[in-house]
Amino acid sequence: MIRKIIKIDADKCNGCGACAAACHEGAIGMVDGKAKLLREDYCDGLGDCLPACPTGAITFEEREAPAYDHAAVMAAKAAKAKTAAPLPCGCPGSMSRAIHRQERPAAAGEIPSELRQWPVQIKLVNPMSPWLSGADVLIAADCTAYAYGAFHRDFIRGRVVLVGCPKLDEGDYTDKLTEIFRRNDVRSVTVARMEVPCCGGIQRAAELAVANSGKHIPLTITVISAEGEILRTIQQ
């Protein structure tokens, strides 16, 4: 049958994975670092993936394609939910709790942690956690702490930490961050991201969340190289 279906331009795709996360039907997946329409019969032609794409790599086209199979989509979702394994790490989920740390002098050669709250994963943080009120917030791509040696000293110190990876996590962070900013008197937001294109997703989510919150929150973007150097810092 001839119907409307998405088309992905591989040359424009930066591999951020935002479209795959936005596709509720599971029609889009990541193959060799690029978005690809994996199941034409899973694509409903409504285009939730289009606004998620930062590079304009996704468009509509009308062509011969199998009909949208709603029953197959629902069956695939049920199978995925059934086989999903619980996290083995004992993470507390959305039940956020603060770390109460007894301060002590650092031993010779020891570098103390500057982390003052838990959890840190964006998806696990409760937007109503009391430690978000009046906080300076750091939104960090998870690779940054490994690339930049003095990350605790230069980025985490004095800030509440929210960590994520837009390429590996399912879904977009924008709604969660917007809720955090709306519910709390956040003083400032710092984004630490890597230079790779897929890290643009975490920067974009932070920028949209600040804008959607309706508040004037100072926003700083710091881009870090794979060699651990700060390439640039942008004040917004």
PEBELCOR-V670593 format. One record per residue. N is the residue number from 1. RES is the residue in three letters. PHI is phi as a letter, one per 30 degrees, with the letter a starting at -180 (* if undefined). Layout:
# PEBELCOR-V670593
n	res	phi
N	RES	PHI
N	RES	PHI
This chain:
# PEBELCOR-V670593
n	res	phi
1	MET	*
2	ILE	c
3	ARG	a
4	LYS	d
5	ILE	b
6	ILE	d
7	LYS	b
8	ILE	c
9	ASP	d
10	ALA	d
11	ASP	d
12	LYS	d
13	CYS	d
14	ASN	c
15	GLY	i
16	CYS	d
17	GLY	i
18	ALA	d
19	CYS	d
20	ALA	d
21	ALA	d
22	ALA	d
23	CYS	d
24	HIS	d
25	GLU	c
26	GLY	i
27	ALA	d
28	ILE	c
29	GLY	b
30	MET	c
31	VAL	b
32	ASP	h
33	GLY	i
34	LYS	b
35	ALA	d
36	LYS	b
37	LEU	d
38	LEU	d
39	ARG	b
40	GLU	d
41	ASP	d
42	TYR	c
43	CYS	d
44	ASP	d
45	GLY	i
46	LEU	d
47	GLY	i
48	ASP	d
49	CYS	d
50	LEU	d
51	PRO	d
52	ALA	d
53	CYS	d
54	PRO	d
55	THR	c
56	GLY	i
57	ALA	d
58	ILE	c
59	THR	b
60	PHE	c
61	GLU	b
62	GLU	c
63	ARG	a
64	GLU	d
65	ALA	a
66	PRO	d
67	ALA	d
68	TYR	d
69	ASP	c
70	HIS	d
71	ALA	d
72	ALA	d
73	VAL	d
74	MET	d
75	ALA	d
76	ALA	d
77	LYS	d
78	ALA	d
79	ALA	d
80	LYS	d
81	ALA	d
82	LYS	d
83	THR	c
84	ALA	d
85	ALA	d
86	PRO	d
87	LEU	d
88	PRO	d
89	CYS	d
90	GLY	i
91	CYS	d
92	PRO	d
93	GLY	i
94	SER	d
95	MET	d
96	SER	d
97	ARG	b
98	ALA	d
99	ILE	d
100	HIS	c
101	ARG	c
102	GLN	d
103	GLU	d
104	ARG	b
105	PRO	d
106	ALA	d
107	ALA	d
108	ALA	e
109	GLY	i
110	GLU	d
111	ILE	c
112	PRO	d
113	SER	d
114	GLU	c
115	LEU	d
116	ARG	b
117	GLN	a
118	TRP	a
119	PRO	d
120	VAL	c
121	GLN	d
122	ILE	e
123	LYS	d
124	LEU	c
125	VAL	d
126	ASN	d
127	PRO	e
128	MET	c
129	SER	d
130	PRO	d
131	TRP	d
132	LEU	d
133	SER	d
134	GLY	i
135	ALA	d
136	ASP	c
137	VAL	c
138	LEU	c
139	ILE	c
140	ALA	c
141	ALA	d
142	ASP	d
143	CYS	d
144	THR	d
145	ALA	d
146	TYR	d
147	ALA	d
148	TYR	c
149	GLY	d
150	ALA	c
151	PHE	d
152	HIS	d
153	ARG	d
154	ASP	c
155	PHE	c
156	ILE	d
157	ARG	e
158	GLY	i
159	ARG	b
160	VAL	d
161	VAL	c
162	LEU	b
163	VAL	c
164	GLY	a
165	CYS	b
166	PRO	d
167	LYS	d
168	LEU	c
169	ASP	d
170	GLU	d
171	GLY	i
172	ASP	c
173	TYR	d
174	THR	e
175	ASP	d
176	LYS	d
177	LEU	d
178	THR	d
179	GLU	d
180	ILE	d
181	PHE	d
182	ARG	d
183	ARG	d
184	ASN	b
185	ASP	d
186	VAL	d
187	ARG	d
188	SER	a
189	VAL	b
190	THR	c
191	VAL	c
192	ALA	c
193	ARG	b
194	MET	d
195	GLU	d
196	VAL	d
197	PRO	e
198	CYS	d
199	CYS	d
200	GLY	d
201	GLY	d
202	ILE	d
203	GLN	d
204	ARG	d
205	ALA	d
206	ALA	d
207	GLU	d
208	LEU	d
209	ALA	d
210	VAL	d
211	ALA	d
212	ASN	d
213	SER	d
214	GLY	i
215	LYS	c
216	HIS	c
217	ILE	c
218	PRO	e
219	LEU	b
220	THR	b
221	ILE	c
222	THR	c
223	VAL	c
224	ILE	c
225	SER	d
226	ALA	d
227	GLU	d
228	GLY	i
229	GLU	c
230	ILE	d
231	LEU	d
232	ARG	a
233	THR	b
234	ILE	c
235	GLN	c
236	GLN	b
